[in-house]
């Protein structure tokens, strides 16, 4: 199993039947493919749809129906499309049960940085600031390191998306919960040891006496 699939499958286990959920651009969009059986989730995109799904088959792409990143999507029966004002009203009004976002860094206080330095030729923050501030639960789905450098750090060196603490971080090596006491190591990925997680992490972790192995959805 590749690292992105592992992360998406683990995050999918955090979603509950009936949730209104937002999936960020990139890796988080994979979560929709790995929901456990019997779980119905209403996926929202900030560009104005509730009820999006992966394309049912190749060749069904329609340029007017995309996610926030511009990738073609499908829609479940009964899906609703609306303008950005309505979409961000849902987000800012606290109506989203959960958002799953990618991350560039998460610091020791659980704060997320998921956009690049201004002035560079890269996408800006987009709706992430509103999502982190407005969703009831924020899950970060990202690789544990990039180019050999930890993405979980004591202090973010990239601009913060929000000062709010996220609720959970799921990586290809571990599941980590930011708490009042610090970052709690909840699970390790299959085949990964606690020592390996500690070595790849740039912030202190609280390590319980027993750390279970990460379960993943089918």
FENGI-V788637 format. One record per backbone hydrogen bond with DSSP energy under -1.0 kcal/mol. CO is the residue of the C=O (numbers start at 0). NH is the residue of the N-H. Records with the same first field share a line. If there is no record, write none. Layout:
CO: NH  NH
This chain:
1: 5
2: 6
3: 7
4: 8
5: 9
6: 10
7: 11
10: 13
11: 14
15: 18
18: 41
19: 96  97
20: 43
21: 99
25: 28
26: 29
27: 30
29: 32
30: 33
35: 38
39: 17
41: 20
42: 50  51
44: 47  48
47: 81
48: 44
49: 79
50: 75
52: 73
56: 59
61: 64
64: 72
66: 69
70: 66
73: 52
75: 78
79: 49
82: 86
83: 87
84: 88
85: 89
86: 90
87: 91
88: 92
89: 94
90: 93
95: 135
97: 21
98: 138
99: 23
100: 140
104: 112
105: 152
106: 109
109: 165
110: 106
111: 160
112: 103  104
116: 119
119: 121
124: 127
126: 130
127: 131
128: 132
129: 133
130: 134
136: 98
137: 166  167
138: 100
139: 169
143: 150
145: 148
148: 145
150: 105
151: 201
153: 107
167: 139
168: 175
169: 141
172: 188
173: 170
174: 185  186
175: 168
176: 183
181: 178
182: 205
183: 176
186: 174
187: 213
188: 191
192: 196
193: 197
194: 198
195: 199
205: 184
211: 187
